[in-house]
Amino acid sequence: MNDNTVAKDAEVTITAENVAVDTAYYWRGMEDCPIGSKVQLLTAGGLPQYGRWDGRNPFYVGWAPLPKRRPASDGGAA
């Protein structure tokens, strides 16, 4: 894929700020975040970061699991 191509099954929009956003995927609530596991965390200021939540820190307001890579035989990233 080049920079202007999106997978057919994705619901991706390019914003005015040139950010690719999956319009069908949302941050999950912190009540479901696994404690001590590496996840994507959304800060209260709206910035995402990778990290591990301790189950107490109120600085994080959302989380998302890490994406999985496709097997090389499917034509995805290896």
N, C-alpha and C positions, 0 to 999 in steps of 0.2 A: 504494500500500500504506500502511496505517496502521501505528502502532508495534507492534501485536499480530499483524500478518500476516506470514507467511513465504512465499516463493515455493514452489510445489508441488514443484519438482525439488530443492530444497535439503534437506539433512539437518541442520537447525539445532535446537539445544536452548537454552533459556533457563536459565541456572544459578541457584542460590539467591542469587548476588550480582548477579543481573539482567544477566548478560553473555550475548550471543548467540554460540554456539559452533557451528561447522560440524563435526559429528562424523565426517565422512568426509574431512577435509582436515587434513594434518599438516605441521609444520615440516620442511624438508629439511635434510640434513646439510651442514655447512660445506664438505665436500670437493667439493660440486657448485656452490657459490656462485660466480657470475660476478664476477670481480675488477673493481672500478671502476664497476660498473653500479648504478643506484639500485634497491634492493630493500627488503623488510621484514626487519629483523634481530632475532633473539631474543637478549637479553643473558643472561649467566650467572645473573643474578638473576631471570629469568623475565619481563622487561618487553620488549615489542616497540617498535621504533623504525624510522623510515625512515633509510636511509643507504647508503653505499658501503663495501664491505669491501675492505681492502688486501691480503688474502690471507695475512696474518700475525697479526692481532690475535686473541688467544685469548679475549677478553672475550665474543665472540659464539659461541653454541652451535647456532644454527639460522637458517635464512632461508626466505623465501617470495617468489615473484614478485608484482608488483603486479597487482591485478585489472584487467580490461579493461572499458570501458564498452560497453553495448549501443548499437547504432545507434538513433537517435530513432524510426525507422519501426517498430521492434519493440516500442515501448511502454516501453522502458527509459529510464533517465536519459540525458539528452542532454549 
